[in-house]
Amino acid sequence: MSGLPPAFCPIFPADFLEQARQATGRRTIRFQLRQRAALALLLHQQPHLSNVAAGDQVGLHPDSVRYWRRRWAQGDFALDDRPGRGRKPVFSPLG
């Protein structure tokens, strides 16, 4: 196992795990949501897996794993980004 032991080990509620299972089985889902769902299922099975090892298995950067692990440990069980994050699309009307 590579990397430091995780600082956050979330305990997932059953309904969130079911949502993650359904998300990984869907054919039409954003890739990021599928990665996060796979991460949640992986961390449920192996809660002490390092961020580096978990990221390698689901294709996420260790910093992203750390972010989601912390967010879930704080009780925010969601797969979507929080509203208001990131740059907003810009549209300039003609004329």
C-alpha positions as CSV (number, residue, x, y, z in Angstrom):
1,M,0.0,0.0,0.0
2,S,1.5,3.3,-1.0
3,G,0.8,6.7,0.6
4,L,0.0,7.8,4.1
5,P,-3.0,6.3,6.0
6,P,-6.1,8.4,5.4
7,A,-7.1,11.2,7.9
8,F,-10.8,10.7,7.1
9,C,-12.7,7.3,7.0
10,P,-16.3,8.1,6.2
11,I,-19.1,5.7,7.3
12,F,-21.5,5.5,4.4
13,P,-25.3,5.2,4.9
14,A,-27.0,2.4,3.1
15,D,-29.1,4.6,0.8
16,F,-26.0,6.5,-0.4
17,L,-24.2,3.1,-1.1
18,E,-27.3,2.0,-3.1
19,Q,-27.2,5.3,-5.1
20,A,-23.5,4.7,-5.8
21,R,-24.2,1.1,-7.0
22,Q,-26.9,2.3,-9.3
23,A,-24.6,5.1,-10.6
24,T,-21.8,2.7,-11.5
25,G,-24.3,0.4,-13.3
26,R,-25.8,3.1,-15.5
27,R,-24.7,3.5,-19.1
28,T,-25.4,7.2,-19.4
29,I,-23.8,9.0,-16.6
30,R,-21.1,11.7,-16.4
31,F,-17.7,10.1,-16.1
32,Q,-16.9,12.1,-12.9
33,L,-20.0,10.8,-11.2
34,R,-19.1,7.2,-12.1
35,Q,-15.6,7.8,-10.7
36,R,-16.9,9.2,-7.4
37,A,-19.5,6.4,-7.1
38,A,-16.7,3.8,-7.6
39,L,-14.6,5.6,-5.0
40,A,-17.4,5.5,-2.5
41,L,-17.9,1.8,-3.0
42,L,-14.2,1.2,-2.8
43,L,-13.8,3.1,0.4
44,H,-16.8,1.3,1.9
45,Q,-15.1,-2.0,1.3
46,Q,-11.5,-0.8,2.2
47,P,-11.9,2.2,4.5
48,H,-8.2,2.4,5.4
49,L,-6.9,2.4,1.8
50,S,-4.6,5.3,1.2
51,N,-5.6,8.2,-1.0
52,V,-2.9,7.3,-3.5
53,A,-4.0,3.6,-3.8
54,A,-7.7,4.5,-4.0
55,G,-7.0,7.1,-6.6
56,D,-5.0,4.6,-8.7
57,Q,-7.9,2.2,-8.6
58,V,-10.6,4.6,-9.7
59,G,-8.6,7.0,-11.9
60,L,-8.6,10.1,-9.6
61,H,-5.8,12.3,-8.3
62,P,-5.0,11.7,-4.6
63,D,-6.0,15.3,-3.9
64,S,-9.5,14.6,-5.3
65,V,-9.8,11.4,-3.3
66,R,-8.8,13.4,-0.2
67,Y,-11.4,16.1,-1.0
68,W,-14.3,13.6,-1.4
69,R,-13.2,11.5,1.5
70,R,-13.3,14.6,3.8
71,R,-16.6,15.8,2.4
72,W,-18.2,12.4,3.0
73,A,-16.7,12.1,6.5
74,Q,-18.3,15.5,7.3
75,G,-21.7,14.0,6.4
76,D,-22.2,15.5,2.9
77,F,-23.1,12.3,1.1
78,A,-23.5,13.4,-2.5
79,L,-21.8,12.6,-5.8
80,D,-22.4,16.0,-7.5
81,D,-20.3,19.1,-7.1
82,R,-21.6,21.8,-4.8
83,P,-23.4,24.6,-6.6
84,G,-21.3,27.6,-7.4
85,R,-18.1,25.8,-7.9
86,G,-15.9,26.5,-11.0
87,R,-16.0,29.0,-13.7
88,K,-19.4,29.9,-15.1
89,P,-20.1,29.8,-18.9
90,V,-19.8,33.2,-20.5
91,F,-22.2,34.2,-23.2
92,S,-22.0,37.6,-25.0
93,P,-25.1,38.6,-27.0
94,L,-24.5,39.7,-30.5
95,G,-24.7,43.4,-31.2
